[in-house]
Amino acid sequence: MSGTGGVGRVPSDMFRFTTGDRAPLYGAILHAFGEANERLVTALGLDEVRDRLRGVGWFDALTDDDLVAALGQLRDWQLLDVVQNHAGNYRTAEEYERRNLQYSLTRRGEAAFAGVQHALAVLASSGALQTAVLDAIGDRLTALAALLADPGSADRQVFTTLQELESHLDALRSNTKQFNGELQRLLRADGTDLVTFHEVKAATVAYLREFLTNLDQRAHAVARAVARVEERGVESLRRRALVGAELPPLAGGDPAPAWLAQRTARWEGLRAWFLPADGAPARVEQLHHVARRAIVTLLRVLERITESRRRSSSTAQDFRELARWFAAAPSERDAHRLWATAFGLAPARHAHLTHPDPELVPASDSWRDAPPVAVSALLRASGRTERFTRTGRVRDVAAVKAERARRAAAERAELEAAWCMLDTRTPVRLSAFGTLDHSVFERLLDLLGRALAARADATGRRRAVTGDGRVEVVLSEPADGAQAVLHTPRGRFTGTDYVIEIRAAGAAVVPAAQREAAG
């Protein structure tokens, strides 16, 4: 395969076996060879090909000449290779002709069969937005950081963990692309069955809302995990993973440079999703915006569907029913009454209106010849004329705004002081906090609750962040099972003496003596 501009060029005849009258036979033959490769059988004779064809569901009549011709055509397309089996023993000339030649898939044939299988899988599958994949990516990154921090860890474990991370990333990318395609087609679709159409779109809205729940926190957690791995060294990660991969030697040259280049491209793709190096918005944020826009669009469509279902009849049906009533009216007087009721015709309520300068219009002029008089919309709608009065006084809200700004600034200052008071920067015991103000103690309890609700990683530590992503807490179980006692102005708190580490972005560390004095 050759490429121009970094894009691979597929050979023009690589997928010719999928077209034409004999396309089903060609596809069945490649399927038979693919199934044989799954069982580590790389070469098949003529009789073995026939047996494998029945195994993949080909039961049509097929002569030896037709099968040989099909195999020869696939060989001409460089999808199959043919070799002679010199190690076999043949008793007759006919047996030599049938069993001497053996066929096997070429690299192009393997690629063509894999491409068709992938296309069929994409057609049969539907994308999904799975928060579990984001959690799995974060777990694998945390495990990689722990392995890189441990010099005694096995290189094979680094390789397998990196492979799991890349598989989760591939699943996220493929599922997201497929789901986005399905979502855009759903937004453009006009369902014939309004009931089913309404149910599908309502279920999609609920699905998107569930996915967006805590999406920001998950994305920030993955970004922090990427940063921790890069602190340990991505080059060291690739070097150890290469050793653990145990790549076999190839006749064409050393496979290590191509393998490392592929790992570099995968890592750049991971950064593009969660932590772009050029300051561009992360793709997970773009996914967040696409999902929110889709929710708004779907809700509008659902509102239109609901309104259309709420109307029991259309305007045309109303007029047809009114025509039936006119036809059934017992008398002309009743028809006039029905007309006046249906169309609201009554004596003119604007007859008292006059021209702005009545002297210019003689009273003897007819209504037809007199100039028109403006009739207000209020008079037409409710039968009342406008009354012009003084404009109401606009209330001065400057004092209210100032009070709200002062209160917001005080709350921000209190929150910043609490984070500065709790920022440890290094792991400490919970008992080290000693005495705390009650508001600071409530912030500490909130961080403990978030950490205990998180799942422990491979090292036994629990990580959590606040809703705005500014404060991170790392919690570990104490090895000695000690108990901590914290004092507040409202009482005493007793619990497990956890090893806790709190990091607040942009906060200044308050020394322990100053924390005790502030408490």
C-alpha positions as CSV (number, residue, x, y, z in Angstrom):
1,M,0.0,0.0,0.0
2,S,1.2,3.5,-0.7
3,G,0.1,6.8,0.7
4,T,0.0,10.4,-0.3
5,G,-0.3,13.2,2.2
6,G,-0.4,10.8,5.1
7,V,-3.5,9.0,3.9
8,G,-3.3,5.3,2.9
9,R,-4.4,4.4,-0.6
10,V,-6.3,1.2,-1.0
11,P,-5.5,-0.9,-4.1
12,S,-8.2,-0.5,-6.8
13,D,-8.9,-4.2,-7.1
14,M,-8.7,-5.1,-3.4
15,F,-12.5,-5.3,-3.0
16,R,-13.4,-6.4,-6.5
17,F,-14.5,-9.7,-5.1
18,T,-17.6,-8.0,-3.5
19,T,-19.1,-7.1,-6.9
20,G,-20.3,-9.2,-9.8
21,D,-22.3,-12.4,-10.2
22,R,-19.8,-14.6,-8.4
23,A,-19.3,-12.2,-5.5
24,P,-21.1,-14.6,-3.0
25,L,-18.7,-17.4,-4.0
26,Y,-15.6,-15.2,-3.6
27,G,-16.8,-14.0,-0.2
28,A,-17.5,-17.5,1.0
29,I,-14.0,-18.6,-0.1
30,L,-12.3,-15.8,1.8
31,H,-14.6,-16.5,4.8
32,A,-13.5,-20.2,4.7
33,F,-9.8,-19.1,4.7
34,G,-10.5,-16.7,7.5
35,E,-12.2,-19.4,9.6
36,A,-9.2,-21.6,9.0
37,N,-6.8,-18.9,10.1
38,E,-8.7,-18.6,13.4
39,R,-7.8,-22.3,13.9
40,L,-4.2,-21.7,12.9
41,V,-4.6,-23.5,9.6
42,T,-2.8,-21.3,7.0
43,A,-2.9,-23.5,3.9
44,L,-5.8,-25.4,2.3
45,G,-6.0,-27.8,-0.5
46,L,-8.8,-28.1,-3.0
47,D,-10.7,-30.7,-1.0
48,E,-10.1,-28.8,2.2
49,V,-11.5,-25.6,0.6
50,R,-14.7,-27.5,-0.4
51,D,-15.1,-28.8,3.1
52,R,-14.6,-25.4,4.7
53,L,-17.1,-23.9,2.3
54,R,-19.8,-26.1,3.7
55,G,-18.7,-25.1,7.2
56,V,-19.4,-21.4,6.4
57,G,-22.8,-22.0,4.8
58,W,-22.1,-22.5,1.1
59,F,-24.3,-25.5,-0.1
60,D,-24.8,-24.6,-3.8
61,A,-23.6,-27.0,-6.4
62,L,-19.9,-26.3,-7.3
63,T,-17.8,-28.2,-9.7
64,D,-14.0,-28.6,-9.4
65,D,-13.5,-26.4,-12.5
66,D,-15.6,-23.6,-11.1
67,L,-13.8,-23.8,-7.7
68,V,-10.4,-23.8,-9.4
69,A,-11.4,-20.8,-11.5
70,A,-12.6,-18.9,-8.5
71,L,-9.4,-19.6,-6.6
72,G,-7.4,-18.5,-9.7
73,Q,-9.3,-15.3,-9.9
74,L,-8.7,-14.5,-6.2
75,R,-5.0,-15.3,-6.9
76,D,-5.0,-12.9,-9.8
77,W,-6.3,-10.2,-7.5
78,Q,-3.4,-11.0,-5.1
79,L,-5.8,-12.1,-2.3
80,L,-4.7,-15.7,-2.4
81,D,-1.3,-17.3,-2.8
82,V,-0.7,-20.8,-4.1
83,V,2.3,-23.1,-3.3
84,Q,3.2,-26.7,-4.0
85,N,3.2,-29.2,-1.2
86,H,6.4,-31.1,-1.8
87,A,6.3,-32.9,1.5
88,G,3.1,-34.9,0.6
89,N,3.0,-38.5,-0.6
90,Y,0.8,-39.1,-3.7
91,R,-0.3,-42.5,-4.9
92,T,-1.9,-41.5,-8.3
93,A,-1.5,-38.7,-10.8
94,E,-5.1,-37.5,-10.0
95,E,-4.3,-37.3,-6.3
96,Y,-1.1,-35.4,-7.1
97,E,-3.1,-32.8,-9.1
98,R,-5.7,-32.4,-6.4
99,R,-3.5,-32.3,-3.3
100,N,-0.2,-30.8,-4.7
101,L,-1.4,-27.2,-4.8
102,Q,-2.3,-25.5,-1.6
103,Y,-3.8,-22.0,-1.2
104,S,-3.3,-19.5,1.6
105,L,-4.4,-15.9,2.3
106,T,-2.0,-13.1,1.4
107,R,-1.6,-10.0,3.6
108,R,-3.8,-8.2,1.1
109,G,-6.4,-11.0,1.4
110,E,-6.3,-10.9,5.2
111,A,-6.8,-7.1,5.0
112,A,-9.7,-7.4,2.5
113,F,-11.5,-10.0,4.6
114,A,-11.0,-8.0,7.8
115,G,-12.3,-4.8,6.0
116,V,-15.5,-6.6,4.9
117,Q,-16.0,-8.1,8.4
118,H,-15.5,-4.6,10.0
119,A,-18.0,-3.0,7.5
120,L,-20.6,-5.6,8.3
121,A,-20.0,-5.2,12.1
122,V,-20.5,-1.4,11.7
123,L,-23.7,-1.8,9.8
124,A,-25.1,-4.2,12.4
125,S,-24.0,-2.2,15.5
126,S,-25.2,1.1,17.0
127,G,-23.0,3.5,19.0
128,A,-23.3,4.2,22.6
129,L,-22.2,6.8,25.2
130,Q,-20.8,4.8,28.0
131,T,-19.6,6.5,31.2
132,A,-18.1,3.2,32.2
133,V,-15.5,3.5,29.4
134,L,-14.4,6.9,30.9
135,D,-14.1,5.3,34.3
136,A,-12.1,2.5,32.8
137,I,-9.7,4.9,31.0
138,G,-9.1,6.7,34.3
139,D,-8.5,3.5,36.1
140,R,-5.9,2.3,33.5
141,L,-4.1,5.6,33.6
142,T,-4.0,5.5,37.4
143,A,-2.6,1.9,37.2
144,L,0.1,3.0,34.7
145,A,1.2,5.9,36.9
146,A,1.5,3.4,39.8
147,L,3.5,1.0,37.7
148,L,5.8,3.7,36.5
149,A,6.4,4.8,40.1
150,D,7.4,1.3,41.1
151,P,10.8,0.4,39.6
152,G,10.2,-3.3,40.4
153,S,7.0,-3.6,38.4
154,A,7.1,-6.0,35.4
155,D,7.4,-4.5,31.9
156,R,4.8,-7.1,30.7
157,Q,2.3,-5.6,33.1
158,V,3.0,-2.1,31.7
159,F,2.5,-3.4,28.2
160,T,-0.9,-5.1,29.0
161,T,-2.1,-2.1,30.9
162,L,-1.2,0.2,28.0
163,Q,-3.0,-2.2,25.6
164,E,-6.2,-2.1,27.8
165,L,-6.0,1.7,27.9
166,E,-5.8,1.9,24.1
167,S,-8.6,-0.5,23.6
168,H,-10.9,1.5,25.9
169,L,-9.9,4.7,24.0
170,D,-10.7,3.0,20.7
171,A,-14.1,1.9,22.1
172,L,-14.9,5.4,23.2
173,R,-14.0,7.0,19.8
174,S,-15.8,4.4,17.7
175,N,-18.9,4.3,19.9
176,T,-19.1,8.1,20.1
177,K,-18.8,8.5,16.3
178,Q,-21.5,5.9,15.6
179,F,-23.8,7.3,18.3
180,N,-23.3,10.9,17.0
181,G,-24.2,9.7,13.5
182,E,-27.3,7.9,14.7
183,L,-28.2,11.0,16.8
184,Q,-27.9,13.4,13.8
185,R,-30.1,11.0,11.7
186,L,-32.7,10.9,14.4
187,L,-32.7,14.7,14.6
188,R,-33.4,14.9,10.8
189,A,-35.9,12.0,10.8
190,D,-39.7,12.5,10.6
191,G,-41.4,9.5,12.0
192,T,-44.6,8.1,10.4
193,D,-45.8,6.6,13.6
194,L,-46.0,9.5,16.0
195,V,-46.4,7.3,19.1
196,T,-43.2,5.3,18.4
197,F,-41.4,8.4,17.2
198,H,-42.3,10.2,20.4
199,E,-41.1,7.3,22.6
200,V,-37.8,7.0,20.8
201,K,-37.0,10.7,21.1
202,A,-38.1,10.8,24.7
203,A,-35.9,7.8,25.6
204,T,-33.0,9.4,23.7
205,V,-33.3,12.6,25.8
206,A,-33.3,10.6,29.0
207,Y,-30.2,8.7,27.8
208,L,-28.3,11.9,27.0
209,R,-29.2,13.4,30.3
210,E,-27.9,10.3,32.1
211,F,-24.7,10.4,30.2
212,L,-24.1,14.1,30.9
213,T,-24.5,13.5,34.7
214,N,-21.0,14.0,36.3
215,L,-19.4,14.1,32.8
216,D,-17.3,17.1,33.7
217,Q,-16.0,15.4,36.8
218,R,-15.1,12.3,34.9
219,A,-13.3,14.3,32.2
220,H,-11.3,16.3,34.8
221,A,-10.3,13.0,36.6
222,V,-9.0,11.5,33.3
223,A,-7.1,14.7,32.5
224,R,-5.4,14.7,35.9
225,A,-4.6,11.0,35.4
226,V,-2.9,11.8,32.0
227,A,-0.9,14.6,33.7
228,R,0.3,12.1,36.5
229,V,1.5,9.6,33.9
230,E,3.3,12.3,32.0
231,E,5.0,13.4,35.2
232,R,6.4,9.9,35.4
233,G,7.6,10.1,31.8
234,V,5.8,9.0,28.6
235,E,9.1,8.0,27.0
236,S,9.8,5.6,29.9
237,L,6.3,4.2,29.5
238,R,6.8,3.5,25.8
239,R,10.2,2.0,26.4
240,R,9.0,-0.4,29.1
241,A,5.9,-1.3,27.1
242,L,8.1,-2.1,24.1
243,V,10.2,-4.4,26.2
244,G,7.1,-6.1,27.6
245,A,5.5,-6.4,24.1
246,E,8.3,-8.9,23.1
247,L,7.9,-8.1,19.3
248,P,9.1,-10.9,17.0
249,P,11.9,-10.2,14.5
250,L,10.7,-9.6,10.9
251,A,12.5,-10.1,7.6
252,G,11.6,-6.5,6.5
253,G,13.4,-4.8,9.4
254,D,13.1,-3.9,13.0
255,P,9.3,-3.5,14.0
256,A,10.1,-1.4,17.1
257,P,10.2,2.1,15.4
258,A,6.8,1.6,13.7
259,W,5.4,0.2,17.0
260,L,6.7,3.2,19.0
261,A,5.3,5.6,16.4
262,Q,1.9,4.0,16.7
263,R,2.0,4.3,20.5
264,T,3.0,8.0,20.1
265,A,0.0,8.6,17.8
266,R,-2.4,6.9,20.2
267,W,-1.1,9.0,23.2
268,E,-1.6,12.2,21.2
269,G,-5.1,11.0,20.4
270,L,-5.7,10.5,24.2
271,R,-4.5,14.0,24.9
272,A,-6.7,15.5,22.2
273,W,-9.7,13.9,23.9
274,F,-8.9,15.1,27.5
275,L,-5.8,17.3,27.8
276,P,-4.9,19.0,24.5
277,A,-1.3,20.4,24.4
278,D,-2.1,23.4,22.1
279,G,-4.8,24.8,24.4
280,A,-7.6,23.8,22.0
281,P,-10.9,22.6,23.6
282,A,-10.9,18.9,24.5
283,R,-13.0,16.6,22.3
284,V,-14.9,15.4,25.4
285,E,-16.1,19.1,25.9
286,Q,-17.2,19.1,22.2
287,L,-19.1,15.9,22.9
288,H,-20.7,17.7,25.9
289,H,-21.9,20.6,23.7
290,V,-23.2,18.2,21.0
291,A,-25.2,16.3,23.6
292,R,-26.7,19.5,25.1
293,R,-27.7,20.9,21.7
294,A,-29.3,17.5,20.8
295,I,-31.3,17.6,24.0
296,V,-32.6,21.1,23.3
297,T,-33.5,20.1,19.7
298,L,-35.2,16.9,20.7
299,L,-37.2,18.7,23.4
300,R,-38.5,21.1,20.8
301,V,-39.4,18.3,18.5
302,L,-41.2,16.5,21.3
303,E,-43.1,19.7,22.2
304,R,-44.3,20.1,18.6
305,I,-45.4,16.4,18.6
306,T,-47.2,16.8,21.9
307,E,-49.0,20.0,20.6
308,S,-50.0,18.2,17.4
309,R,-51.4,15.2,19.3
310,R,-53.2,17.5,21.8
311,R,-55.3,19.1,19.0
312,S,-58.3,16.8,18.4
313,S,-59.1,18.3,15.0
314,S,-57.7,20.5,12.4
315,T,-59.2,23.8,11.1
316,A,-60.5,22.1,8.0
317,Q,-62.3,19.5,10.1
318,D,-63.8,22.3,12.2
319,F,-65.2,24.1,9.1
320,R,-66.7,20.8,7.8
321,E,-68.4,20.2,11.1
322,L,-69.7,23.8,11.1
323,A,-71.1,23.3,7.6
324,R,-73.0,20.3,8.8
325,W,-74.5,22.4,11.6
326,F,-75.6,25.0,9.0
327,A,-77.2,22.4,6.9
328,A,-79.1,21.0,9.9
329,A,-80.3,24.5,11.0
330,P,-84.1,24.4,11.3
331,S,-84.7,28.0,10.1
332,E,-82.9,30.9,8.5
333,R,-83.0,32.8,11.8
334,D,-81.2,30.0,13.5
335,A,-78.6,30.0,10.8
336,H,-78.0,33.7,11.3
337,R,-77.6,33.1,15.1
338,L,-75.2,30.3,14.4
339,W,-73.2,32.5,12.0
340,A,-73.0,35.3,14.6
341,T,-71.9,32.9,17.3
342,A,-69.3,31.1,15.2
343,F,-67.6,34.1,13.7
344,G,-68.3,36.7,16.5
345,L,-70.2,39.2,14.3
346,A,-72.0,41.8,16.4
347,P,-72.8,45.5,16.2
348,A,-69.7,47.6,15.6
349,R,-68.1,48.7,18.9
350,H,-66.1,51.4,17.2
351,A,-69.1,53.5,16.0
352,H,-68.4,56.1,18.6
353,L,-64.9,56.8,17.3
354,T,-64.5,60.1,15.4
355,H,-61.9,61.7,13.1
356,P,-59.1,63.5,15.0
357,D,-60.6,66.8,13.5
358,P,-64.4,66.2,13.3
359,E,-65.0,69.6,11.7
360,L,-63.2,68.5,8.5
361,V,-65.7,65.6,8.0
362,P,-69.3,66.8,7.5
363,A,-71.9,64.7,9.4
364,S,-73.8,64.2,6.1
365,D,-71.0,62.1,4.6
366,S,-71.7,58.4,4.3
367,W,-69.5,55.9,6.1
368,R,-68.3,54.7,2.7
369,D,-67.0,58.1,1.7
370,A,-65.6,59.2,5.0
371,P,-61.9,58.7,5.7
372,P,-61.0,55.7,7.8
373,V,-60.6,55.9,11.6
374,A,-57.9,54.0,13.4
375,V,-59.2,51.2,15.7
376,S,-56.9,50.0,18.4
377,A,-56.0,46.3,18.8
378,L,-57.3,46.5,22.4
379,L,-60.7,47.6,21.3
380,R,-60.9,44.8,18.7
381,A,-59.8,42.2,21.3
382,S,-61.6,43.2,24.5
383,G,-64.0,46.0,23.6
384,R,-62.2,48.5,25.7
385,T,-60.2,51.5,24.7
386,E,-56.7,52.5,25.8
387,R,-56.2,54.7,28.8
388,F,-53.0,56.6,29.0
389,T,-51.7,57.3,32.5
390,R,-48.4,58.2,34.1
391,T,-45.6,55.7,33.8
392,G,-45.0,53.7,37.0
393,R,-42.0,54.5,39.0
394,V,-39.0,52.2,38.4
395,R,-37.7,50.8,41.6
396,D,-34.0,51.6,42.4
397,V,-32.3,48.2,42.8
398,A,-28.8,49.5,43.3
399,A,-28.9,48.8,47.0
400,V,-30.2,45.3,46.5
401,K,-27.4,44.6,43.9
402,A,-24.8,46.0,46.2
403,E,-26.0,43.8,49.1
404,R,-26.0,40.7,46.9
405,A,-22.5,41.4,45.6
406,R,-21.3,41.9,49.2
407,R,-22.8,38.7,50.3
408,A,-21.4,36.8,47.3
409,A,-17.9,38.2,48.0
410,A,-18.2,37.2,51.6
411,E,-19.2,33.7,50.7
412,R,-16.3,33.4,48.2
413,A,-13.8,34.7,50.8
414,E,-15.2,32.2,53.4
415,L,-14.9,29.4,50.8
416,E,-11.3,30.4,49.9
417,A,-10.3,30.6,53.5
418,A,-11.8,27.1,54.2
419,W,-9.8,25.6,51.3
420,C,-6.6,27.3,52.4
421,M,-7.2,26.0,55.9
422,L,-7.7,22.4,54.6
423,D,-5.0,22.3,52.0
424,T,-2.3,19.8,53.1
425,R,-0.2,19.4,50.0
426,T,1.2,16.2,51.6
427,P,-0.5,13.2,53.1
428,V,-1.4,13.7,56.8
429,R,-3.5,11.9,59.3
430,L,-7.1,13.1,59.8
431,S,-6.4,13.7,63.5
432,A,-3.8,16.4,62.5
433,F,-6.6,18.9,61.9
434,G,-7.3,18.9,65.6
435,T,-9.8,21.7,66.2
436,L,-11.7,23.3,63.3
437,D,-14.3,26.0,62.9
438,H,-17.7,24.4,62.2
439,S,-18.0,25.8,58.6
440,V,-14.5,24.4,57.8
441,F,-15.4,21.1,59.4
442,E,-18.5,20.9,57.1
443,R,-16.2,21.3,54.1
444,L,-13.9,18.6,55.4
445,L,-16.9,16.2,55.9
446,D,-18.0,16.9,52.3
447,L,-14.6,16.0,51.0
448,L,-14.5,12.8,53.1
449,G,-17.9,11.8,51.8
450,R,-16.9,12.3,48.2
451,A,-13.7,10.3,48.7
452,L,-15.4,7.4,50.5
453,A,-18.0,7.3,47.7
454,A,-15.3,6.8,45.1
455,R,-13.9,3.4,44.1
456,A,-10.4,2.5,45.4
457,D,-7.7,2.1,42.7
458,A,-5.1,-0.6,42.5
459,T,-3.0,1.0,45.3
460,G,-6.0,1.2,47.7
461,R,-6.4,4.9,47.5
462,R,-9.6,6.8,46.8
463,R,-9.6,10.0,44.8
464,A,-12.4,12.6,44.4
465,V,-12.8,16.2,43.4
466,T,-15.3,18.9,44.1
467,G,-18.0,19.9,41.7
468,D,-16.0,22.8,40.2
469,G,-12.9,20.6,39.9
470,R,-10.7,22.9,42.0
471,V,-10.1,20.7,45.0
472,E,-8.8,17.1,44.9
473,V,-8.8,14.8,47.9
474,V,-6.9,11.4,48.2
475,L,-7.9,9.1,51.0
476,S,-6.1,5.9,52.2
477,E,-7.0,3.4,54.9
478,P,-4.7,3.6,58.0
479,A,-2.5,0.6,58.5
480,D,-2.8,0.7,62.3
481,G,-6.6,1.2,62.5
482,A,-6.2,4.3,64.7
483,Q,-9.1,6.6,65.6
484,A,-9.2,10.4,65.0
485,V,-11.0,12.9,67.2
486,L,-11.8,16.4,65.8
487,H,-13.2,19.2,67.9
488,T,-15.6,22.0,66.7
489,P,-17.5,24.7,68.6
490,R,-20.6,22.5,68.3
491,G,-19.2,19.2,69.5
492,R,-16.7,16.4,68.9
493,F,-16.3,14.1,65.9
494,T,-14.8,10.6,66.2
495,G,-13.9,8.3,63.3
496,T,-11.2,6.4,61.5
497,D,-7.9,8.2,61.4
498,Y,-7.5,8.1,57.6
499,V,-4.4,9.3,55.7
500,I,-5.7,12.2,53.7
501,E,-4.2,14.6,51.2
502,I,-6.0,17.7,50.0
503,R,-4.9,19.9,47.1
504,A,-6.7,23.1,46.3
505,A,-5.8,24.9,43.1
506,G,-4.4,28.3,43.7
507,A,-4.7,28.1,47.5
508,A,-1.9,29.1,49.9
509,V,-0.9,26.5,52.5
510,V,-1.8,27.5,56.1
511,P,0.7,26.1,58.6
512,A,-0.5,23.8,61.3
513,A,0.1,26.3,64.1
514,Q,-2.0,28.9,62.3
515,R,-4.8,26.4,61.6
516,E,-5.0,25.6,65.3
517,A,-5.0,29.3,66.2
518,A,-7.7,29.9,63.6
519,G,-9.7,27.0,65.0
